Amino acid sequence: MKRLPSLNALRAFAAAAQEGSFTLAGQTLHVTQGAISRQVKQLESDIGVALFVRKHQKVELTEAGRALASTLGRLFHEMELAVQRAAVGSQRKMLKLNAPPTFATRWLAPRLSNFRAQFPHIDLSITTDRVQSVRETRALDCLVVFGQEAWTQLACEAVMQERHIMVSSPKLWVQGEPPSLTQATLLHVLDGDQRIPVWEQWIALHGPRELDARPGLNFSTLDQAINAAITGAGVVVVDAAMIVRELKSGELLRHNSLEVAGPHGYWFLEAPGRTSATAQVAQFKTWLMEQARQAQRASLPTPDSR
């Protein structure tokens, strides 16, 4: 292959073509005007074609110069992008996170574009397995776990506590009034093979005392119960943070202004022995906690009935 002209000469020519001036090209490349002029002359000599027409205090591209400038501009841009990708790629890390299914789908997923914008060098691998012991964290970098209290085996930090509200689909409402609980189907969420006593906690605090919380439909995840409520399958007591979009859109309506705090919440844990991703875990944790603070500061939609 025939030897290409000097890369410095090509860069000097491309800058001069873009700026329309040897002086401005020199300022762009941090060299003198004379250096640009010499590089361009050498390039013209190497390829045997005039690239500029020199006029008093200015230069104009020849037809050959315009063709070469167009191609070089594109190639130098691609080279800059390639260098940037290589630099980012050398820092890129995969962060393995496990989180509860509904938290991952309804709370975390809508915020991931924000995370990517801030940390483009961190790739996330998100699983929603049922992790219940330290031994099961070995393949992970960090976790978000759901429970009434922090794990005692690992250092934990509270992300947020549940705030339960009662909602149902507008399909069940009659003349602006929510369905009667004694006549409605109650929607429940399972924890393994046991039903989480959310309805019992609600009744104990807010009533009605005569309501039997046991009948109804049971679901393995909160997300399933929410989706069932949206279709009009029944009434659900649910963490408000998981249905922000549905409350804003009107797909679900609050029965009243009452709520029950906790007793469950979400906790952040760093998996032990994963030192290779320590910096990325710290960045993700800082981002996650800030997102939780912003969500808590955001006001809930006004209840549809009091």
Secondary structure, 3 states (H helix, E strand, C coil): CCCCCCHHHHHHHHHHHHHCCHHHHHHHHCCCHHHHHHHHHHHHHHHCCCCEEEECCEEEECHHHHHHHHHHHHHHHHHHHHHHHHHHHHHCEEEEEECCHHHHHHHHHHHHHHHHHHCCCEEEEEECCCCCCHHHHCCCCEEEEEECCCCCCCCEEEEEEEEEEEEECHHHCECCECCCCCCCCEEEEEECCEECCHHHHHHHHHCCCCCCCCCCEEECCHHHHHHHHHHCCCEEEEEHHHCHHHHHHCCCEECCCCCEEEEEEEEEEECCCCHHHHHHHHHHHHHHHHHHHHHHHCCCCCCCCC
